[in-house]
């Protein structure tokens, strides 16, 4: 546990540094707690839920490892943002009269689109997702259905090649396990069309890999005909030509519309235009749609011309949730930084106005408040607030084993402080949580 001594306001704060748990990461991606618990099924639970599942390890072992859960969360789309995009597609907010006309309307009347959707919002929506991951796209449809009882949907196909993404998909949506299409490069789209019996697909989603355009990647690009993973985007054109979905939805990293990659993105938009689609794109940040994380992404909605309308991406909403709202109260110690990493943090953050000191104490609110009581009384009685930060650090190092830890261990063993002043101080701090 790290304790910060702030000389400016003479405060003492104890805390631990840890990484977010997979559960918290999924929460930040807008996944509901009950769905997360399903995603984090044990081998025994997975065997009951997933068709033909043959797990390894003990029944109580986690079905999907923590490292894979981190990966799947990072590769997904924020459900809250998707829901807002869907809302504007199928239940758009009423527009102000002045917003219903364009400055260019008098000059290019043939280019004007209807203000509201021309497609009747009735019947069951058919959704097909590619590069699906665990399918935030379907989760968002589920959320929209909860908000609008008349909204009905089903999945007619999904595609991914990541082993763990597919396993997680089957856990969450076992009813669509038989709709898996596999590798997008090997899909017979005519067969897919035959399977839906001539029905129109309402929404086709494609969030192709970002590795080759992301700033964190090698930036090899997405040019048509290249062998990069991001160039798999062009495989979507084969599906569009055959299936002719009403709406196409793309999500990718903000770098897609950067100066470097915008020409290739424009070629993709031109391709969609040649196939009879009108496209609108925008950069949407998760923090603007109720999620406490800075996740800037490009969303592109393409509409078949016969159902195209003047689509407006959802307006931002005030952020009311804080990061602390997604944090778990009880967290396994394996998620906390090791001593070496903590030491580097301390070295980087020691300043003239504050001192950091590390105590080998298990992180919890009760432990932190007990330690704070001990340190508060110690500094008061020894008048150490009046010394320099370096002197305080030396005194803390000296008192660590001889004074501070014996008092803490005695409290831990007996459940209370033998010193009445310490006991009173501890309860005061505890009540301020």
ChimeraX attribute file (.defattr): number of C-alpha atoms within 10 A of each C-alpha:
attribute: neighborCount
match mode: 1-to-1
recipient: residues
	/A:1	21
	/A:2	21
	/A:3	19
	/A:4	17
	/A:5	23
	/A:6	18
	/A:7	17
	/A:8	10
	/A:9	9
	/A:10	13
	/A:11	13
	/A:12	19
	/A:13	14
	/A:14	22
	/A:15	15
	/A:16	16
	/A:17	15
	/A:18	14
	/A:19	11
	/A:20	16
	/A:21	19
	/A:22	21
	/A:23	22
	/A:24	22
	/A:25	20
	/A:26	25
	/A:27	22
	/A:28	24
	/A:29	23
	/A:30	22
	/A:31	21
	/A:32	14
	/A:33	13
	/A:34	9
	/A:35	14
	/A:36	17
	/A:37	12
	/A:38	15
	/A:39	24
	/A:40	21
	/A:41	19
	/A:42	18
	/A:43	21
	/A:44	18
	/A:45	17
	/A:46	25
	/A:47	17
	/A:48	11
	/A:49	17
	/A:50	19
	/A:51	14
	/A:52	9
	/A:53	14
	/A:54	10
	/A:55	15
	/A:56	10
	/A:57	10
	/A:58	11
	/A:59	14
	/A:60	11
	/A:61	15
	/A:62	19
	/A:63	24
	/A:64	18
	/A:65	13
	/A:66	14
	/A:67	9
	/A:68	13
	/A:69	21
	/A:70	17
	/A:71	14
	/A:72	21
	/A:73	23
	/A:74	13
	/A:75	18
	/A:76	20
	/A:77	25
	/A:78	26
	/A:79	28
	/A:80	23
	/A:81	25
	/A:82	25
	/A:83	25
	/A:84	19
	/A:85	23
	/A:86	21
	/A:87	19
	/A:88	18
	/A:89	20
	/A:90	16
	/A:91	16
	/A:92	18
	/A:93	12
	/A:94	10
	/A:95	11
	/A:96	8
	/A:97	7
	/A:98	7
	/A:99	8
	/A:100	13
	/A:101	14
	/A:102	12
	/A:103	7
	/A:104	10
	/A:105	12
	/A:106	10
	/A:107	9
	/A:108	10
	/A:109	10
	/A:110	8
	/A:111	9
	/A:112	14
	/A:113	19
	/A:114	14
	/A:115	17
	/A:116	20
	/A:117	18
	/A:118	12
	/A:119	13
	/A:120	8
	/A:121	14
	/A:122	10
	/A:123	10
	/A:124	12
	/A:125	18
	/A:126	19
	/A:127	22
	/A:128	23
	/A:129	25
	/A:130	23
	/A:131	24
	/A:132	27
	/A:133	26
	/A:134	27
	/A:135	24
	/A:136	23
	/A:137	25
	/A:138	23
	/A:139	22
	/A:140	24
	/A:141	23
	/A:142	18
	/A:143	16
	/A:144	22
	/A:145	15
	/A:146	12
	/A:147	12
	/A:148	12
	/A:149	8
	/A:150	13
	/A:151	18
	/A:152	17
	/A:153	17
	/A:154	15
	/A:155	19
	/A:156	20
	/A:157	22
	/A:158	28
	/A:159	21
	/A:160	21
	/A:161	15
	/A:162	16
	/A:163	10
	/A:164	19
	/A:165	24
	/A:166	21
	/A:167	21
	/A:168	25
	/A:169	23
	/A:170	22
	/A:171	26
	/A:172	21
	/A:173	17
	/A:174	15
	/A:175	13
	/A:176	16
	/A:177	18
	/A:178	12
	/A:179	15
	/A:180	20
	/A:181	20
	/A:182	17
	/A:183	14
	/A:184	20
	/A:185	10
	/A:186	9
	/A:187	15
	/A:188	13
	/A:189	17
	/A:190	13
	/A:191	11
	/A:192	18
	/A:193	18
	/A:194	11
	/A:195	12
	/A:196	14
	/A:197	9
	/A:198	10
	/A:199	12
	/A:200	15
	/A:201	20
	/A:202	17
	/A:203	21
	/A:204	25
	/A:205	23
	/A:206	21
	/A:207	23
	/A:208	21
	/A:209	20
	/A:210	25
	/A:211	18
	/A:212	19
	/A:213	26
	/A:214	18
	/A:215	12
	/A:216	9
	/A:217	11
	/A:218	10
	/A:219	17
	/A:220	17
	/A:221	22
	/A:222	26
	/A:223	19
	/A:224	16
	/A:225	9
	/A:226	13
	/A:227	12
	/A:228	19
	/A:229	16
	/A:230	23
	/A:231	21
	/A:232	21
	/A:233	22
	/A:234	17
	/A:235	15
	/A:236	19
	/A:237	16
	/A:238	16
	/A:239	19
	/A:240	19
	/A:241	14
	/A:242	14
	/A:243	20
	/A:244	20
	/A:245	23
	/A:246	20
	/A:247	23
	/A:248	25
	/A:249	22
	/A:250	17
	/A:251	24
	/A:252	23
	/A:253	20
	/A:254	20
	/A:255	19
	/A:256	23
	/A:257	20
	/A:258	12
	/A:259	9
	/A:260	13
	/A:261	17
	/A:262	13
	/A:263	14
	/A:264	18
	/A:265	17
	/A:266	13
	/A:267	13
	/A:268	18
	/A:269	19
	/A:270	15
	/A:271	14
	/A:272	21
	/A:273	16
	/A:274	10
	/A:275	15
	/A:276	17
	/A:277	25
	/A:278	23
	/A:279	20
	/A:280	16
	/A:281	18
	/A:282	16
	/A:283	15
	/A:284	21
	/A:285	19
	/A:286	24
	/A:287	20
	/A:288	20
	/A:289	23
	/A:290	19
	/A:291	25
	/A:292	20
	/A:293	16
	/A:294	10
	/A:295	17
	/A:296	16
	/A:297	21
	/A:298	17
	/A:299	22
	/A:300	20
	/A:301	22
	/A:302	25
	/A:303	24
	/A:304	19
	/A:305	16
	/A:306	12
	/A:307	16
	/A:308	21
	/A:309	19
	/A:310	15
	/A:311	21
	/A:312	18
	/A:313	21
	/A:314	21
	/A:315	11
	/A:316	15
	/A:317	10
	/A:318	10
	/A:319	13
	/A:320	11
	/A:321	13
	/A:322	12
	/A:323	11
	/A:324	10
	/A:325	12
	/A:326	17
	/A:327	16
	/A:328	11
	/A:329	8
	/A:330	8
	/A:331	14
	/A:332	7
	/A:333	11
	/A:334	10
	/A:335	13
	/A:336	18
	/A:337	16
	/A:338	12
	/A:339	12
	/A:340	9
	/A:341	11
	/A:342	18
	/A:343	16
	/A:344	10
	/A:345	15
	/A:346	17
	/A:347	10
	/A:348	9
	/A:349	12
	/A:350	14
	/A:351	13
	/A:352	12
	/A:353	13
	/A:354	21
	/A:355	20
	/A:356	21
	/A:357	18
	/A:358	19
	/A:359	15
	/A:360	9
	/A:361	15
	/A:362	11
	/A:363	19
	/A:364	15
	/A:365	15
	/A:366	14
	/A:367	20
	/A:368	22
	/A:369	23
	/A:370	25
	/A:371	24
	/A:372	22
	/A:373	23
	/A:374	21
	/A:375	19
	/A:376	17
	/A:377	14
	/A:378	16
	/A:379	16
	/A:380	11
	/A:381	9
	/A:382	10
	/A:383	10
	/A:384	16
	/A:385	17
	/A:386	13
	/A:387	12
	/A:388	15
	/A:389	21
	/A:390	13
	/A:391	13
	/A:392	19
	/A:393	18
	/A:394	12
	/A:395	15
	/A:396	19
	/A:397	14
	/A:398	12
	/A:399	14
	/A:400	15
	/A:401	12
	/A:402	10
	/A:403	14
	/A:404	18
	/A:405	17
	/A:406	13
	/A:407	18
	/A:408	18
	/A:409	13
	/A:410	13
	/A:411	19
	/A:412	13
	/A:413	9
	/A:414	9
	/A:415	9
	/A:416	17
	/A:417	21
	/A:418	12
	/A:419	10
	/A:420	10
	/A:421	12
	/A:422	21
	/A:423	16
	/A:424	14
	/A:425	18
	/A:426	22
	/A:427	15
	/A:428	13
	/A:429	16
	/A:430	17
	/A:431	8
	/A:432	7
	/A:433	8
